[in-house]
Amino acid sequence: MKDKILDDKLATKRPLAFAYIPAVFGLGILFDVQAAWNANVAAMVAPLHDNRLFAAIEHNRPRNYLKVI
């Protein structure tokens, strides 16, 4: 279901941008490149997009959790 929604959005004629934040199961942000607020969103997510530190922490999170329980 989620893939269909994303595929439908990507099939539109409007140019879209995608950012991925690899923290707490991951967060994908799809936003309109032509929107007036585009620059604000891009500025906020750019430092977090594919952030290696967040990815490493997320990779270790389940292992650390399992040690605690």
N, C-alpha and C positions, 0 to 999 in steps of 0.2 A: 504494500500500500504506500509506504513512504517513498519508495523508489519511483512509483508512478507519479506521485505528486511532484517530486523533483524533476522527473523527465518532462512532465507537462509544463512546468515553469521554464525549464531550459529550452523548450521547443517554441516559446513565444518569440515574437519579433523584437522585443525590447532587449537591449544588451544588459546582461546581468553579471554581477561579480559574485564570487564565492570565497568566503574565508572560513578556515577551520581552526578552532581552538581546541587543542588536545588535552583538555582537563575535565575531570569528573565525567567520564564516559564520552567525552567529546561534544563539541557544540559547532554546528555548521550554520553559517549565516549567509543567506542569499539575499542580495540587495540590488536594486535598480541603479544602473550606472548613470542614467539620465535624470534621476531625482535630484531635487534641490538640496536634499540633506545628504547626498552621496559622499561628499568630501568629509563631513563630520563622522559618518560611520566608518569610512575607510581609514581616517586618522586614528580612531579608537581601536579598531581591530588589527591594523597593520603590525604593531609590535607583538601581538599575541598569535598571529597567523603562523601555523606550523612551528610554534615555539618549542625548541628542543628541551628546555628546562621543564616546561609543563608536561611534555611527552614523557620525559624520564620519571617525573613524579607520578604521573598516572600509571606508568608501567609498573612502578614499585608499590603502588597503593594496595592492590589486592594481596600481594605477598605480605606486606606489613600487617594488613588487616587479619589475615589468616594466622599470623604469629600471635596476635593479641587474643584471638578467640581460641 
